[in-house]
Amino acid sequence: MESAISAIDPEILGARVRRARLRLGISIRDLAQRAGIDKNSILRLEQGRGTYPSTILKVCDALSLHIAGLVRKTPIESEAVAVHHTKDDRWFAFADVASGLDDVQHGKLASERHELLTESEHALLLLLRSRLTEGRLLSNVIELYGASPVRSHVGEEFVYCLSGTVCVTIGASDHILEEGDSLAFWSAEEHVYSPAQCAIEAGKLPVRILSVRMDDKPRKA
């Protein structure tokens, strides 16, 4: 078993241990107590700095993991990969998602999404299922027929213009993105997405953007 442990990249091994710990919702301190080892040993292991095989065995026992699964050369796909297929598409009113909705099991099919548009709702959001179980990235497609509600949330966000011309207003500044353009910003600043005036005047609606942000839910470390 020591040869199998030495054959795997310490960074991969550390990342797998961290994911297993987070799935259980326990802190590094809790894991160290369960394993009967020093907290710094867990830190070194999760940071990919390597550690003794005996330490890894103690950690596996504390996490109820089989050592063979932890040091396998190929990952369990359900743990390492998350895929979204178009058949999974579910659309929501932007305001509903912004207020806390995060359930991809409901929502409208692509063919029904226009039913969500109202006099006050001009932005639709497609929640993508390509999110890792313990991951922090949230990816969405936003479809704009008018201005979205004002948003503000901790973290950072990346926006990529998929089609049309979009205006991303951050604070008092407008940023115009054409197809293929992108920007990143600190999302605690108030921001609004809207079709650029040229897109509205040309009748080129909707405008579509890809938004990728860091999940602001607290995680145990």
C-alpha positions in Angstrom: 0.0 0.0 0.0 2.9 2.4 0.6 3.9 2.0 -3.0 0.4 3.0 -4.1 0.5 6.1 -1.8 3.9 7.1 -3.1 2.7 6.7 -6.7 0.0 9.3 -6.5 0.6 13.0 -6.8 0.5 14.5 -3.3 -1.6 17.5 -4.5 -4.2 15.1 -5.9 -4.2 13.1 -2.7 -4.6 16.2 -0.6 -7.5 17.5 -2.7 -9.3 14.2 -2.4 -8.9 14.3 1.4 -10.2 17.8 1.5 -13.3 17.0 -0.5 -14.0 14.0 1.7 -13.7 16.1 4.8 -16.0 18.8 3.4 -18.6 16.2 2.5 -18.7 15.3 6.1 -18.9 19.0 7.1 -16.1 18.8 9.6 -13.2 21.2 10.2 -9.5 20.4 10.0 -9.3 20.5 13.8 -12.2 18.0 14.0 -10.5 15.7 11.6 -7.2 15.9 13.5 -8.9 15.0 16.7 -10.7 12.0 15.1 -7.5 10.8 13.6 -5.5 11.4 16.7 -2.9 13.4 14.9 -1.6 17.0 14.8 -3.7 19.7 13.0 -0.6 20.7 11.0 -0.4 17.2 9.6 -3.8 17.6 8.1 -2.9 21.0 6.7 0.3 19.6 5.1 -1.7 16.7 3.6 -4.5 18.9 2.1 -2.0 21.4 0.8 -0.2 18.6 -1.2 3.0 18.8 0.8 3.1 15.1 1.5 3.1 13.2 4.7 3.8 9.7 6.2 1.7 6.7 4.9 0.8 6.0 8.6 -0.8 9.5 8.8 -2.8 8.9 5.6 -4.1 5.6 7.0 -5.2 7.3 10.2 -7.0 10.0 8.2 -8.7 7.4 6.0 -10.0 5.6 9.1 -11.3 8.9 10.6 -13.1 9.7 7.3 -14.4 6.1 6.8 -12.5 6.0 3.5 -10.9 2.9 1.9 -7.3 3.7 1.2 -7.5 2.0 -2.2 -10.2 4.4 -3.2 -8.2 7.4 -2.1 -5.0 6.6 -4.0 -6.7 5.3 -7.2 -5.1 6.7 -10.3 -8.4 7.8 -11.9 -11.0 9.8 -9.9 -14.6 8.8 -9.3 -16.3 10.9 -12.0 -19.3 11.9 -9.9 -16.8 13.5 -7.4 -14.5 15.2 -9.9 -16.7 16.2 -12.8 -20.1 17.9 -13.1 -21.8 18.1 -16.5 -24.8 20.1 -17.7 -26.7 18.9 -20.8 -29.2 21.0 -22.7 -31.9 18.5 -21.8 -31.3 19.7 -18.2 -32.1 23.3 -19.0 -34.4 25.0 -16.5 -35.1 28.7 -16.6 -36.1 31.1 -13.8 -37.0 34.7 -13.4 -33.8 36.5 -12.5 -35.4 38.1 -9.5 -36.5 34.8 -8.1 -33.0 33.3 -8.3 -31.4 36.5 -6.9 -33.7 36.2 -3.8 -32.3 32.8 -2.9 -33.8 30.2 -5.2 -31.3 27.5 -6.1 -33.2 24.5 -7.3 -32.5 23.2 -10.8 -35.3 20.6 -10.4 -38.0 23.2 -11.0 -38.3 26.1 -13.4 -39.4 26.4 -17.0 -38.2 24.5 -20.0 -36.5 26.5 -22.7 -39.7 26.5 -24.8 -41.7 27.9 -21.9 -39.2 30.4 -20.5 -40.9 33.4 -22.0 -43.9 32.9 -19.7 -41.6 34.2 -17.0 -41.3 37.7 -18.6 -43.6 40.3 -17.2 -43.8 44.1 -17.2 -41.4 44.2 -14.3 -39.2 41.1 -15.1 -36.9 41.5 -18.1 -34.2 39.1 -17.3 -34.2 35.3 -17.3 -31.6 33.0 -15.8 -30.6 29.4 -16.7 -29.1 27.6 -13.7 -26.4 25.3 -14.9 -25.9 21.9 -13.3 -22.2 21.9 -13.9 -21.4 22.6 -10.3 -19.2 20.3 -8.3 -20.7 18.9 -5.1 -18.1 20.7 -2.9 -17.3 23.3 -5.5 -17.5 27.1 -5.1 -18.2 28.1 -8.8 -21.7 29.0 -9.8 -22.2 29.3 -13.6 -25.4 30.7 -15.1 -26.6 31.9 -18.5 -28.5 35.2 -18.3 -30.9 36.2 -21.0 -31.7 39.9 -21.1 -34.8 41.6 -22.7 -34.3 44.6 -20.5 -32.4 45.6 -17.3 -32.0 43.1 -14.5 -32.7 43.9 -10.9 -29.8 45.5 -9.0 -27.6 42.9 -7.3 -24.9 42.9 -4.7 -23.2 39.8 -3.1 -19.9 39.0 -1.6 -17.1 37.6 -3.8 -16.1 38.1 -7.4 -17.8 37.5 -10.7 -16.8 36.9 -14.3 -19.1 37.9 -17.2 -18.7 36.8 -20.8 -20.9 38.1 -23.6 -22.3 35.2 -25.5 -24.4 37.1 -28.0 -25.5 40.7 -28.7 -24.2 43.7 -26.8 -24.6 44.0 -23.1 -24.1 46.9 -20.7 -22.8 45.9 -17.2 -23.3 48.7 -14.8 -21.1 48.5 -11.7 -21.7 51.3 -9.3 -22.0 54.4 -11.5 -19.9 53.0 -14.4 -21.2 51.4 -17.5 -19.2 48.7 -19.3 -20.1 47.8 -22.8 -19.4 44.2 -23.9 -19.8 42.9 -27.4 -19.9 39.2 -28.3 -16.7 37.6 -27.1 -15.8 40.4 -24.6 -15.6 39.7 -20.9 -14.9 41.3 -17.6 -14.4 40.4 -13.9 -15.4 42.5 -10.9 -15.9 42.5 -7.2 -19.6 41.6 -6.9 -20.2 43.3 -3.5 -20.5 46.5 -5.7 -24.0 47.0 -6.9 -24.4 45.8 -10.4 -27.0 45.6 -13.2 -27.0 43.7 -16.5 -28.9 45.2 -19.4 -29.0 45.2 -23.2 -26.8 48.0 -24.6 -28.8 50.8 -26.2 -27.5 49.9 -29.6 -28.9 46.4 -29.2 -32.3 47.8 -28.1 -32.4 50.2 -31.1 -31.5 47.5 -33.5 -34.1 45.1 -32.1 -31.3 42.6 -31.4 -32.8 41.0 -28.3 -32.3 39.0 -26.2 -28.7 39.6 -25.2 -27.1 36.6 -23.6 -24.2 36.5 -21.1 -22.4 33.8 -19.1 -22.0 34.6 -15.5 -19.5 32.7 -13.3 -19.3 33.7 -9.6 -17.9 32.3 -6.4 -20.5 30.7 -4.1 -20.8 33.0 -1.1 -22.0 30.2 1.2 -19.6 29.6 4.2 -17.5 26.5 4.1 -15.8 24.9 7.0 -12.0 24.9 6.8 
